[in-house]
Amino acid sequence: MPRLIDPPAGAALDLAEVAARLDESGVDLADEDSIARCTPLLAGLARNRDFLADSVLAALKASYADQLSLNRYSAQVFLLHRGARGFYLRANLWPSARDAAYAASGPAAFSYGVPHDHNFHFLTTGYFGPGYVSDYYDYDADRVDGRVGEPLNLKFAGRSQLGEGQMMLYRAHRDIHSQLPPASLSVSLNIMDEGDHVPWRDQYIVDLGQETDGRGTIAKRPTLTSSEMLLRCAVHLTENGRDVAEHFAKAHPVPRVRANAIAALAAVEEGEARVAVLERGMRDSDARVRDDCRRWLAI
């Protein structure tokens, strides 16, 4: 379960001060202790009951120009500050089941009922509303290869609600949560990792299975970089694209990228040629790549 942190007492802080202090001191978001040292700043920002309304109004008046250019996430996310040291501050909006956004987009658009872990640490606090509810599970990432369908041997850690002022530190590749919508619209504030390493680390969508088996399995690995998508396009357009995909399939240091390069090469082949590409992939050193190729061969 994420670390529950008692927010330290102190005065309210404005967004500019919090951003400047984080930029000045730096945040090592691969280090749980470093994130924990950010708690006075995030707690101070959460005590400021005016800053978010002011920021939202300013963005609306500016026609969201900055948000459209800077925000890499969904409309659920409101970017507050992007630091130069590999982190960013954001506000997350959590609609209730009665809100129009929920009715229009469905629960999965907000990750409700989609158990998942995260491939980065982040610090979060409830800012407004009753907060989303989560069922939490722990797992040992060191005992997991990352294969689709692989058992995770989950341990149920409890249910908690991110109410106003509550603060939690989510731990990468350890905490899995299945979120439920809040009773009414809620907002959380987050300090998030945006280091160069993050896109190369897999995130897991989890199938909890039957409540009685207590294990859970990996259902999907949704992380995907733009280069992996471009590979799919390049192999169809040019011979040089195939050469690049061949190199990635053999030598890229990230197993997921090797697997996607193999998939791209197999997509432009048929019959025995396709089989040969996937069989080569089954000789990869990583269990995830071998398992992916084995599953694709069966299709």
C-alpha positions in Angstrom: 0.0 0.0 0.0 1.3 3.5 -0.7 3.0 5.2 2.2 0.6 7.3 4.3 2.3 10.5 5.2 1.2 12.9 7.9 1.2 16.4 6.2 3.5 18.7 8.2 2.0 21.8 9.6 2.8 25.2 8.1 1.5 28.1 6.2 -0.2 28.1 2.8 2.2 28.4 -0.1 1.5 29.8 -3.6 2.2 27.9 -6.8 5.1 30.1 -7.9 7.0 29.7 -4.6 6.5 25.9 -4.5 7.6 25.6 -8.2 10.7 27.8 -7.6 11.8 25.9 -4.5 11.4 22.6 -6.2 13.3 23.9 -9.2 16.1 25.2 -7.0 16.6 22.2 -4.8 15.8 19.5 -7.3 13.7 16.4 -6.8 15.1 12.9 -7.2 11.8 11.1 -7.9 13.5 7.8 -8.2 14.3 8.1 -4.5 11.4 7.7 -2.1 13.1 9.7 0.7 13.7 12.6 -1.7 10.0 12.6 -2.6 9.1 12.5 1.1 11.1 15.6 1.6 8.8 17.4 -0.8 5.8 16.9 1.5 6.1 20.4 3.2 5.8 22.0 -0.2 2.9 20.0 -1.5 1.1 20.3 1.9 1.6 24.1 1.8 0.2 24.2 -1.7 -2.8 22.2 -0.7 -3.5 24.6 2.1 -3.8 27.4 -0.5 -7.5 27.3 -1.3 -7.4 29.9 -4.0 -4.4 29.0 -6.3 -6.1 26.3 -8.3 -9.2 28.3 -9.1 -7.0 31.2 -10.1 -4.9 28.9 -12.4 -8.0 27.4 -14.0 -9.5 30.8 -14.7 -6.3 32.0 -16.2 -6.0 29.0 -18.4 -9.6 29.4 -19.6 -9.0 33.1 -20.4 -5.9 32.0 -22.4 -7.9 29.5 -24.3 -5.9 26.7 -22.9 -3.0 27.5 -25.2 -0.3 26.5 -22.7 -2.2 23.4 -21.6 -2.5 22.1 -25.1 1.2 22.6 -25.8 2.5 21.3 -22.5 0.1 18.7 -21.3 0.9 15.2 -22.5 -2.0 13.6 -20.7 -5.8 13.5 -20.8 -8.3 16.3 -20.2 -8.5 14.9 -16.7 -5.1 16.4 -16.0 -4.4 20.1 -15.4 -0.7 20.9 -15.7 0.5 23.3 -13.0 4.3 23.4 -13.6 6.9 21.5 -15.6 10.3 21.6 -13.9 13.6 21.5 -15.7 14.9 18.7 -13.4 12.6 15.9 -14.6 9.4 16.4 -12.6 6.1 18.2 -12.9 3.2 19.4 -10.7 -0.3 18.6 -11.8 -3.9 18.6 -10.6 -6.0 15.5 -11.4 -9.8 15.8 -11.7 -11.8 12.8 -10.5 -15.5 12.9 -11.6 -18.2 11.1 -9.7 -20.4 8.5 -11.4 -23.1 11.2 -11.6 -21.0 13.7 -13.5 -21.4 14.3 -17.2 -17.8 13.5 -18.0 -18.2 10.1 -16.5 -21.4 9.4 -18.4 -19.7 10.6 -21.7 -16.4 8.8 -21.4 -17.1 5.8 -19.2 -15.2 4.7 -16.1 -12.1 3.4 -17.8 -11.3 6.8 -19.2 -10.5 7.8 -15.6 -8.9 4.4 -14.7 -11.8 3.5 -12.5 -12.1 -0.3 -12.2 -8.7 -0.7 -14.1 -6.3 -2.1 -11.6 -2.7 -0.9 -12.3 0.7 -0.1 -10.9 2.9 2.8 -11.9 6.4 2.9 -13.4 7.4 5.9 -11.3 7.1 7.1 -7.8 4.8 10.0 -7.1 3.5 12.1 -4.2 -0.2 12.9 -4.0 -2.6 14.8 -1.7 -6.3 15.3 -1.7 -7.1 18.9 -2.5 -10.9 19.1 -3.0 -13.9 16.8 -2.5 -14.2 13.5 -0.8 -11.5 11.9 -3.0 -11.4 8.7 -5.0 -11.4 5.3 -3.3 -8.8 2.6 -4.0 -8.4 -1.0 -3.2 -4.6 -1.5 -2.7 -2.5 -4.5 -3.4 1.3 -5.1 -3.0 3.5 -7.3 -5.2 7.2 -8.1 -5.5 8.5 -6.8 -8.8 11.8 -8.6 -8.4 9.9 -11.9 -8.7 8.1 -10.9 -11.9 9.3 -11.2 -15.5 6.6 -9.0 -16.9 5.0 -11.6 -19.1 1.3 -11.2 -20.1 -0.7 -13.6 -18.0 2.0 -14.0 -15.4 0.8 -14.4 -11.8 1.7 -11.5 -9.5 0.9 -13.2 -6.2 -0.8 -10.0 -4.9 -1.3 -9.3 -1.3 -4.4 -7.2 -0.5 -3.3 -4.2 1.6 -6.6 -2.5 2.3 -9.0 0.2 1.0 -8.4 3.9 1.5 -9.9 7.2 0.3 -7.8 10.2 -0.7 -9.7 12.9 1.2 -8.7 16.5 1.6 -5.4 16.9 3.2 -4.5 13.2 3.1 -1.1 12.5 1.5 0.3 9.3 0.0 3.5 8.3 -1.6 2.9 5.8 -4.4 5.9 3.4 -5.0 6.9 2.4 -8.5 6.5 -1.3 -9.3 5.1 -2.1 -5.9 1.7 -0.5 -5.3 -1.3 -1.7 -7.4 -4.6 0.1 -7.0 -8.1 -0.4 -8.3 -9.8 3.0 -8.2 -13.5 3.7 -7.6 -15.1 7.1 -8.3 -15.6 9.6 -5.5 -19.1 10.5 -4.2 -18.7 13.9 -5.8 -16.2 15.7 -8.0 -12.7 15.6 -6.4 -9.3 17.0 -7.2 -5.8 15.7 -6.2 -2.4 17.4 -6.5 0.6 15.4 -7.6 4.4 15.7 -7.9 5.3 13.3 -10.7 8.4 11.9 -12.2 9.2 12.8 -15.8 12.8 11.4 -16.0 14.1 10.0 -19.2 14.0 6.5 -17.8 10.2 6.5 -17.2 9.0 5.7 -20.8 11.3 2.6 -20.9 9.9 1.0 -17.8 6.8 -1.1 -18.2 3.5 -0.4 -16.4 1.1 -3.3 -15.7 -2.7 -3.4 -16.1 -3.8 -6.2 -13.8 -6.5 -8.8 -14.0 -7.5 -9.4 -10.3 -9.2 -12.7 -11.2 -11.4 -14.3 -8.7 -11.4 -12.7 -5.3 -10.6 -16.1 -3.8 -7.4 -16.8 -5.6 -5.6 -13.8 -4.3 -2.9 -13.8 -7.1 -3.8 -11.5 -10.0 -2.1 -11.7 -13.3 -0.6 -9.2 -15.8 -3.3 -8.4 -18.4 -1.5 -5.7 -20.4 1.7 -3.6 -20.6 0.3 -0.3 -21.9 3.5 1.7 -21.9 4.5 2.7 -25.5 6.9 5.3 -26.8 6.5 7.2 -30.0 9.5 5.5 -31.5 7.8 2.1 -31.1 4.8 3.4 -33.0 7.0 4.9 -35.7 8.7 1.5 -36.2 5.3 0.1 -37.2 4.9 2.8 -39.8 8.5 2.8 -41.1 8.6 -0.9 -42.0 5.6 -0.4 -44.3 7.0 2.7 -46.0 10.7 2.0 -46.7 13.4 -0.6 -46.8 15.5 1.5 -44.5 12.7 1.3 -42.0 13.1 -2.5 -42.0 16.8 -2.1 -41.5 16.2 0.0 -38.4 13.6 -2.4 -37.1 16.1 -5.3 -37.6 18.7 -3.4 -35.6 16.2 -2.6 -32.8 15.0 -6.2 -32.7 18.6 -7.5 -32.2 20.3 -4.8 -30.1 17.9 -2.4 -28.4 18.5 -2.5 -24.6 14.8 -2.4 -23.7 13.1 -5.7 -24.1 9.7 -4.2 -24.9 11.2 -2.2 -27.8 12.8 -5.4 -29.1 9.5 -7.1 -29.0 7.7 -4.3 -30.8 10.4 -4.2 -33.4 9.9 -7.9 -34.0 6.1 -7.4 -34.2 6.7 -4.6 -36.8 8.9 -6.9 -38.9 6.4 -9.8 -38.6 3.5 -7.5 -39.7 5.0 -7.0 -43.2 5.6 -10.7 -43.7 3.2 -13.6 -44.4 3.3 -17.4 -44.1 6.7 -19.0 -43.4 8.5 -15.6 -43.5 6.3 -14.3 -40.7 6.9 -17.5 -38.7 10.7 -17.2 -39.2 10.7 -13.6 -37.8 8.8 -14.7 -34.7 10.8 -17.8 -34.2 14.0 -15.7 -34.1 12.3 -13.6 -31.5 11.7 -16.7 -29.4 15.5 -16.9 -29.0 15.7 -13.5 -27.3 17.4 -13.4 -23.9 14.4 -11.9 -22.2 11.4 -13.9 -21.1 8.9 -11.1 -22.0 10.1 -11.0 -25.6 10.0 -14.8 -26.0 6.6 -15.0 -24.5 5.2 -12.2 -26.8 6.6 -14.0 -29.8 5.1 -17.3 -28.7 1.7 -15.7 -28.3 1.9 -13.9 -31.7 2.8 -17.2 -33.3 -0.4 -18.8 -32.0 -2.6 -16.1 -33.6 
